[in-house]
Amino acid sequence: MNDFVSDCLLYNDFSDGKKEEEVVSLIREGIALSDNLNARVNFPKKVVANAKGVEKFVRKEGKEVKAHYKDIQKDLYEGYDKLFDKLSSLVK
């Protein structure tokens, strides 16, 4: 996240703030992605329903946890890749 924000601010400085709103929007997207990933890392959960149909969150266990963290890793790489692509399109 830090590298992305640094690149955004660096671009904003070199472009004399011509696209400042777009840069700020990208930074907000990055922060939202980071917050989402942090929340998912801190509590690997799933929704289950009891016999009465009431849903609740429970902690994942075993292979589910490994798959959960693999999904987070995938989302991390894909999310930041998309954000850097958007930043690159601003530069062009």
GUMAR-464207 format. One record per atom (N, C-alpha, C): atom name; chain; residue number from 1; residue in three letters; z negated, y negated, x negated. Coordinates in pm, 1 decimal. Layout:
("CA", "A", NUM, "ALA", (Z, Y, X))
...
END
This chain:
("N", "A", 1, "MET", (0.0, 118.5, -82.1))
("CA", "A", 1, "MET", (0.0, 0.0, 0.0))
("C", "A", 1, "MET", (0.0, -125.2, -86.8))
("N", "A", 2, "ASN", (-78.8, -122.9, -193.3))
("CA", "A", 2, "ASN", (-88.7, -240.5, -279.6))
("C", "A", 2, "ASN", (45.9, -276.4, -341.0))
("N", "A", 3, "ASP", (120.1, -174.9, -385.8))
("CA", "A", 3, "ASP", (250.6, -200.7, -446.2))
("C", "A", 3, "ASP", (346.9, -260.8, -344.7))
("N", "A", 4, "PHE", (341.6, -211.1, -222.9))
("CA", "A", 4, "PHE", (430.9, -262.4, -119.7))
("C", "A", 4, "PHE", (399.8, -408.2, -88.7))
("N", "A", 5, "VAL", (273.1, -439.8, -70.3))
("CA", "A", 5, "VAL", (234.0, -578.3, -40.5))
("C", "A", 5, "VAL", (271.4, -669.1, -157.8))
("N", "A", 6, "SER", (249.7, -621.8, -280.1))
("CA", "A", 6, "SER", (286.5, -701.3, -397.8))
("C", "A", 6, "SER", (435.5, -729.9, -400.5))
("N", "A", 7, "ASP", (516.4, -628.0, -371.8))
("CA", "A", 7, "ASP", (661.6, -647.2, -369.2))
("C", "A", 7, "ASP", (701.8, -745.8, -259.9))
("N", "A", 8, "CYS", (638.3, -736.1, -144.0))
("CA", "A", 8, "CYS", (668.2, -829.5, -34.6))
("C", "A", 8, "CYS", (635.1, -972.4, -74.8))
("N", "A", 9, "LEU", (518.3, -992.3, -132.9))
("CA", "A", 9, "LEU", (477.4, -1126.8, -171.5))
("C", "A", 9, "LEU", (564.5, -1180.4, -285.1))
("N", "A", 10, "LEU", (602.0, -1093.5, -376.6))
("CA", "A", 10, "LEU", (689.5, -1134.6, -486.0))
("C", "A", 10, "LEU", (825.5, -1178.7, -432.0))
("N", "A", 11, "TYR", (880.5, -1099.4, -340.2))
("CA", "A", 11, "TYR", (1008.1, -1137.9, -278.0))
("C", "A", 11, "TYR", (994.0, -1271.2, -204.5))
("N", "A", 12, "ASN", (885.4, -1287.1, -132.2))
("CA", "A", 12, "ASN", (863.2, -1410.9, -57.0))
("C", "A", 12, "ASN", (857.1, -1531.1, -151.0))
("N", "A", 13, "ASP", (792.5, -1515.1, -264.9))
("CA", "A", 13, "ASP", (785.0, -1625.1, -361.4))
("C", "A", 13, "ASP", (922.0, -1659.9, -418.5))
("N", "A", 14, "PHE", (999.7, -1557.8, -453.7))
("CA", "A", 14, "PHE", (1130.9, -1582.4, -513.0))
("C", "A", 14, "PHE", (1233.1, -1632.1, -411.2))
("N", "A", 15, "SER", (1212.2, -1604.3, -285.4))
("CA", "A", 15, "SER", (1306.9, -1651.0, -183.6))
("C", "A", 15, "SER", (1262.6, -1784.4, -123.1))
("N", "A", 16, "ASP", (1161.5, -1844.1, -180.7))
("CA", "A", 16, "ASP", (1107.2, -1971.4, -134.2))
("C", "A", 16, "ASP", (1063.8, -1966.8, 11.9))
("N", "A", 17, "GLY", (1019.3, -1850.0, 57.6))
("CA", "A", 17, "GLY", (965.4, -1835.8, 192.5))
("C", "A", 17, "GLY", (1069.1, -1844.1, 302.7))
("N", "A", 18, "LYS", (1197.1, -1821.5, 269.0))
("CA", "A", 18, "LYS", (1303.4, -1832.9, 369.4))
("C", "A", 18, "LYS", (1290.3, -1728.7, 480.1))
("N", "A", 19, "LYS", (1237.9, -1613.6, 446.9))
("CA", "A", 19, "LYS", (1221.6, -1505.8, 545.5))
("C", "A", 19, "LYS", (1074.6, -1465.1, 555.8))
("N", "A", 20, "GLU", (989.9, -1563.7, 556.7))
("CA", "A", 20, "GLU", (846.2, -1538.6, 554.4))
("C", "A", 20, "GLU", (798.8, -1459.1, 676.2))
("N", "A", 21, "GLU", (851.9, -1488.8, 793.0))
("CA", "A", 21, "GLU", (809.9, -1416.2, 913.4))
("C", "A", 21, "GLU", (842.8, -1268.0, 904.4))
("N", "A", 22, "GLU", (962.2, -1236.3, 851.7))
("CA", "A", 22, "GLU", (1001.4, -1096.4, 836.4))
("C", "A", 22, "GLU", (912.1, -1025.1, 734.6))
("N", "A", 23, "VAL", (879.3, -1095.9, 627.0))
("CA", "A", 23, "VAL", (793.3, -1037.5, 523.2))
("C", "A", 23, "VAL", (653.8, -1011.0, 578.6))
("N", "A", 24, "VAL", (600.2, -1105.7, 652.6))
("CA", "A", 24, "VAL", (467.4, -1089.0, 712.9))
("C", "A", 24, "VAL", (469.8, -971.6, 811.2))
("N", "A", 25, "SER", (577.6, -959.8, 886.2))
("CA", "A", 25, "SER", (591.7, -848.2, 980.3))
("C", "A", 25, "SER", (592.5, -714.0, 906.2))
("N", "A", 26, "LEU", (662.3, -708.1, 793.8))
("CA", "A", 26, "LEU", (664.5, -584.4, 713.3))
("C", "A", 26, "LEU", (525.3, -551.8, 659.3))
("N", "A", 27, "ILE", (454.2, -652.3, 613.7))
("CA", "A", 27, "ILE", (318.5, -629.3, 562.5))
("C", "A", 27, "ILE", (229.1, -575.8, 674.5))
("N", "A", 28, "ARG", (243.8, -630.0, 793.8))
("CA", "A", 28, "ARG", (164.8, -580.6, 908.0))
("C", "A", 28, "ARG", (199.0, -435.5, 939.7))
("N", "A", 29, "GLU", (327.4, -402.1, 932.9))
("CA", "A", 29, "GLU", (367.9, -262.3, 954.3))
("C", "A", 29, "GLU", (304.1, -171.3, 850.2))
("N", "A", 30, "GLY", (304.1, -217.1, 725.5))
("CA", "A", 30, "GLY", (243.4, -138.7, 617.9))
("C", "A", 30, "GLY", (94.8, -118.1, 638.4))
("N", "A", 31, "ILE", (26.4, -222.3, 682.9))
("CA", "A", 31, "ILE", (-117.1, -212.3, 708.8))
("C", "A", 31, "ILE", (-143.4, -116.1, 823.9))
("N", "A", 32, "ALA", (-61.4, -123.2, 927.6))
("CA", "A", 32, "ALA", (-77.1, -31.8, 1041.4))
("C", "A", 32, "ALA", (-55.6, 113.2, 997.8))
("N", "A", 33, "LEU", (45.0, 136.2, 914.5))
("CA", "A", 33, "LEU", (69.9, 270.9, 863.1))
("C", "A", 33, "LEU", (-48.6, 319.1, 780.8))
("N", "A", 34, "SER", (-97.4, 233.2, 693.8))
("CA", "A", 34, "SER", (-211.4, 268.6, 609.5))
("C", "A", 34, "SER", (-335.1, 300.3, 693.4))
("N", "A", 35, "ASP", (-362.3, 219.3, 794.3))
("CA", "A", 35, "ASP", (-477.5, 243.4, 881.2))
("C", "A", 35, "ASP", (-465.0, 376.5, 954.3))
("N", "A", 36, "ASN", (-343.7, 404.0, 1004.3))
("CA", "A", 36, "ASN", (-319.7, 529.7, 1074.6))
("C", "A", 36, "ASN", (-342.0, 649.6, 982.7))
("N", "A", 37, "LEU", (-288.1, 642.9, 862.3))
("CA", "A", 37, "LEU", (-302.6, 754.4, 768.3))
("C", "A", 37, "LEU", (-448.8, 773.3, 727.4))
("N", "A", 38, "ASN", (-519.1, 662.8, 703.8))
("CA", "A", 38, "ASN", (-660.6, 672.3, 666.8))
("C", "A", 38, "ASN", (-742.6, 737.0, 777.4))
("N", "A", 39, "ALA", (-716.6, 700.7, 900.2))
("CA", "A", 39, "ALA", (-790.0, 759.0, 1013.1))
("C", "A", 39, "ALA", (-763.0, 908.8, 1022.2))
("N", "A", 40, "ARG", (-639.9, 947.7, 1000.6))
("CA", "A", 40, "ARG", (-604.7, 1089.9, 1008.3))
("C", "A", 40, "ARG", (-663.8, 1169.0, 892.4))
("N", "A", 41, "VAL", (-673.1, 1108.0, 775.2))
("CA", "A", 41, "VAL", (-731.0, 1176.4, 659.1))
("C", "A", 41, "VAL", (-879.6, 1200.2, 679.7))
("N", "A", 42, "ASN", (-947.4, 1102.4, 735.0))
("CA", "A", 42, "ASN", (-1092.9, 1109.4, 746.7))
("C", "A", 42, "ASN", (-1143.0, 1207.0, 852.4))
("N", "A", 43, "PHE", (-1062.0, 1240.0, 949.7))
("CA", "A", 43, "PHE", (-1108.0, 1332.5, 1052.5))
("C", "A", 43, "PHE", (-991.3, 1415.7, 1104.4))
("N", "A", 44, "PRO", (-968.9, 1532.9, 1043.5))
("CA", "A", 44, "PRO", (-861.3, 1620.2, 1093.9))
("C", "A", 44, "PRO", (-903.1, 1682.0, 1227.1))
("N", "A", 45, "LYS", (-847.6, 1630.5, 1335.4))
("CA", "A", 45, "LYS", (-893.2, 1671.6, 1467.6))
("C", "A", 45, "LYS", (-777.7, 1723.6, 1552.0))
("N", "A", 46, "LYS", (-815.6, 1792.6, 1655.2))
("CA", "A", 46, "LYS", (-719.6, 1837.5, 1755.5))
("C", "A", 46, "LYS", (-784.8, 1823.0, 1891.4))
("N", "A", 47, "VAL", (-703.1, 1819.6, 1994.0))
("CA", "A", 47, "VAL", (-753.2, 1807.6, 2129.9))
("C", "A", 47, "VAL", (-751.9, 1945.5, 2193.2))
("N", "A", 48, "VAL", (-865.9, 1983.7, 2249.9))
("CA", "A", 48, "VAL", (-874.4, 2111.1, 2321.3))
("C", "A", 48, "VAL", (-933.7, 2085.1, 2459.2))
("N", "A", 49, "ALA", (-897.4, 2170.7, 2551.7))
("CA", "A", 49, "ALA", (-950.0, 2157.9, 2688.6))
("C", "A", 49, "ALA", (-1040.6, 2277.1, 2717.2))
("N", "A", 50, "ASN", (-1149.4, 2252.0, 2786.0))
("CA", "A", 50, "ASN", (-1237.7, 2360.7, 2825.5))
("C", "A", 50, "ASN", (-1186.9, 2422.7, 2955.2))
("N", "A", 51, "ALA", (-1263.4, 2513.5, 3011.8))
("CA", "A", 51, "ALA", (-1221.3, 2584.5, 3133.5))
("C", "A", 51, "ALA", (-1201.6, 2490.1, 3252.3))
("N", "A", 52, "LYS", (-1272.7, 2378.5, 3250.8))
("CA", "A", 52, "LYS", (-1261.6, 2282.2, 3360.5))
("C", "A", 52, "LYS", (-1147.8, 2181.6, 3338.5))
("N", "A", 53, "GLY", (-1079.6, 2194.6, 3226.0))
("CA", "A", 53, "GLY", (-969.3, 2104.1, 3196.5))
("C", "A", 53, "GLY", (-1009.7, 1975.2, 3129.3))
("N", "A", 54, "VAL", (-1136.0, 1964.7, 3089.1))
("CA", "A", 54, "VAL", (-1183.6, 1845.0, 3021.4))
("C", "A", 54, "VAL", (-1144.9, 1854.7, 2874.2))
("N", "A", 55, "GLU", (-1075.2, 1751.4, 2826.2))
("CA", "A", 55, "GLU", (-1030.4, 1751.4, 2687.6))
("C", "A", 55, "GLU", (-1134.6, 1687.9, 2596.6))
("N", "A", 56, "LYS", (-1141.8, 1740.6, 2474.2))
("CA", "A", 56, "LYS", (-1229.4, 1681.0, 2374.2))
("C", "A", 56, "LYS", (-1168.1, 1703.0, 2236.9))
("N", "A", 57, "PHE", (-1213.7, 1623.6, 2139.8))
("CA", "A", 57, "PHE", (-1167.6, 1636.3, 2003.1))
("C", "A", 57, "PHE", (-1258.0, 1733.6, 1928.8))
("N", "A", 58, "VAL", (-1196.3, 1823.0, 1853.0))
("CA", "A", 58, "VAL", (-1272.0, 1912.7, 1765.9))
("C", "A", 58, "VAL", (-1205.4, 1912.9, 1628.6))
("N", "A", 59, "ARG", (-1284.7, 1943.3, 1527.9))
("CA", "A", 59, "ARG", (-1234.9, 1945.7, 1391.0))
("C", "A", 59, "ARG", (-1144.2, 2067.0, 1371.1))
("N", "A", 60, "LYS", (-1032.1, 2044.6, 1301.3))
("CA", "A", 60, "LYS", (-942.6, 2155.0, 1267.2))
("C", "A", 60, "LYS", (-1006.1, 2239.5, 1158.4))
("N", "A", 61, "GLU", (-965.9, 2365.7, 1151.0))
("CA", "A", 61, "GLU", (-1022.3, 2455.4, 1049.8))
("C", "A", 61, "GLU", (-912.4, 2540.7, 988.0))
("N", "A", 62, "GLY", (-939.8, 2589.1, 867.7))
("CA", "A", 62, "GLY", (-852.1, 2684.3, 801.1))
("C", "A", 62, "GLY", (-712.3, 2631.9, 773.7))
("N", "A", 63, "LYS", (-613.6, 2709.9, 813.1))
("CA", "A", 63, "LYS", (-473.8, 2676.1, 786.2))
("C", "A", 63, "LYS", (-429.9, 2549.4, 859.2))
("N", "A", 64, "GLU", (-496.2, 2520.8, 969.7))
("CA", "A", 64, "GLU", (-463.9, 2398.5, 1042.9))
("C", "A", 64, "GLU", (-490.7, 2274.5, 957.9))
("N", "A", 65, "VAL", (-596.2, 2279.7, 877.8))
("CA", "A", 65, "VAL", (-632.6, 2165.9, 794.1))
("C", "A", 65, "VAL", (-525.5, 2144.0, 687.5))
("N", "A", 66, "LYS", (-482.6, 2252.8, 624.7))
("CA", "A", 66, "LYS", (-379.9, 2242.2, 521.4))
("C", "A", 66, "LYS", (-251.2, 2184.5, 579.8))
("N", "A", 67, "ALA", (-211.3, 2232.4, 695.8))
("CA", "A", 67, "ALA", (-90.6, 2181.5, 761.8))
("C", "A", 67, "ALA", (-108.7, 2034.5, 800.7))
("N", "A", 68, "HIS", (-229.8, 2000.4, 843.1))
("CA", "A", 68, "HIS", (-261.3, 1862.3, 880.9))
("C", "A", 68, "HIS", (-238.6, 1767.6, 763.2))
("N", "A", 69, "TYR", (-289.9, 1804.1, 646.4))
("CA", "A", 69, "TYR", (-275.8, 1718.5, 529.4))
("C", "A", 69, "TYR", (-132.9, 1716.0, 476.9))
("N", "A", 70, "LYS", (-59.1, 1824.6, 494.0))
("CA", "A", 70, "LYS", (82.5, 1824.1, 456.8))
("C", "A", 70, "LYS", (159.4, 1726.6, 545.3))
("N", "A", 71, "ASP", (126.6, 1723.1, 674.2))
("CA", "A", 71, "ASP", (191.0, 1629.3, 765.7))
("C", "A", 71, "ASP", (159.7, 1484.8, 726.7))
("N", "A", 72, "ILE", (36.4, 1460.2, 686.2))
("CA", "A", 72, "ILE", (-2.4, 1325.9, 644.2))
("C", "A", 72, "ILE", (75.9, 1285.7, 519.8))
("N", "A", 73, "GLN", (87.7, 1376.9, 424.7))
("CA", "A", 73, "GLN", (162.6, 1348.7, 302.6))
("C", "A", 73, "GLN", (308.7, 1316.6, 335.0))
("N", "A", 74, "LYS", (367.1, 1393.8, 424.2))
("CA", "A", 74, "LYS", (505.9, 1370.8, 465.9))
("C", "A", 74, "LYS", (519.8, 1234.1, 532.0))
("N", "A", 75, "ASP", (427.5, 1201.6, 621.9))
("CA", "A", 75, "ASP", (431.4, 1072.9, 690.9))
("C", "A", 75, "ASP", (411.4, 956.2, 594.0))
("N", "A", 76, "LEU", (328.8, 977.3, 493.3))
("CA", "A", 76, "LEU", (305.3, 875.3, 391.4))
("C", "A", 76, "LEU", (435.3, 843.3, 318.1))
("N", "A", 77, "TYR", (501.7, 946.3, 266.0))
("CA", "A", 77, "TYR", (625.1, 925.0, 191.1))
("C", "A", 77, "TYR", (735.5, 867.1, 278.3))
("N", "A", 78, "GLU", (751.9, 921.8, 396.5))
("CA", "A", 78, "GLU", (857.9, 873.1, 485.2))
("C", "A", 78, "GLU", (829.1, 731.4, 533.6))
("N", "A", 79, "GLY", (703.5, 703.5, 565.5))
("CA", "A", 79, "GLY", (666.5, 571.4, 615.4))
("C", "A", 79, "GLY", (689.1, 462.5, 513.0))
("N", "A", 80, "TYR", (641.3, 484.7, 390.9))
("CA", "A", 80, "TYR", (659.4, 382.2, 288.7))
("C", "A", 80, "TYR", (803.8, 372.9, 243.1))
("N", "A", 81, "ASP", (876.6, 483.8, 246.1))
("CA", "A", 81, "ASP", (1018.3, 480.2, 213.5))
("C", "A", 81, "ASP", (1093.0, 390.3, 312.2))
("N", "A", 82, "LYS", (1061.4, 403.5, 440.6))
("CA", "A", 82, "LYS", (1124.3, 318.6, 542.8))
("C", "A", 82, "LYS", (1087.2, 171.7, 523.2))
("N", "A", 83, "LEU", (961.1, 147.4, 489.6))
("CA", "A", 83, "LEU", (918.8, 8.2, 468.6))
("C", "A", 83, "LEU", (989.6, -53.7, 348.0))
("N", "A", 84, "PHE", (1001.5, 21.4, 239.5))
("CA", "A", 84, "PHE", (1071.8, -30.4, 122.5))
("C", "A", 84, "PHE", (1219.8, -50.1, 151.4))
("N", "A", 85, "ASP", (1278.2, 36.9, 234.1))
("CA", "A", 85, "ASP", (1417.6, 18.0, 275.9))
("C", "A", 85, "ASP", (1433.8, -110.8, 355.9))
("N", "A", 86, "LYS", (1339.5, -138.4, 444.3))
("CA", "A", 86, "LYS", (1345.2, -262.8, 522.6))
("C", "A", 86, "LYS", (1332.5, -385.0, 430.9))
("N", "A", 87, "LEU", (1244.0, -374.5, 331.8))
("CA", "A", 87, "LEU", (1228.5, -484.1, 237.6))
("C", "A", 87, "LEU", (1356.4, -503.2, 157.2))
("N", "A", 88, "SER", (1418.0, -393.7, 115.9))
("CA", "A", 88, "SER", (1543.4, -401.3, 41.0))
("C", "A", 88, "SER", (1653.2, -465.3, 124.0))
("N", "A", 89, "SER", (1654.6, -436.9, 253.2))
("CA", "A", 89, "SER", (1757.8, -497.0, 338.8))
("C", "A", 89, "SER", (1736.5, -648.2, 352.6))
("N", "A", 90, "LEU", (1613.3, -694.9, 341.8))
("CA", "A", 90, "LEU", (1587.9, -838.9, 343.3))
("C", "A", 90, "LEU", (1642.7, -907.3, 217.8))
("N", "A", 91, "VAL", (1636.2, -835.1, 107.1))
("CA", "A", 91, "VAL", (1679.6, -891.3, -20.7))
("C", "A", 91, "VAL", (1830.4, -910.0, -22.5))
("N", "A", 92, "LYS", (1903.5, -824.5, 44.4))
("CA", "A", 92, "LYS", (2051.0, -830.2, 40.9))
("C", "A", 92, "LYS", (2105.3, -950.5, 111.8))
END
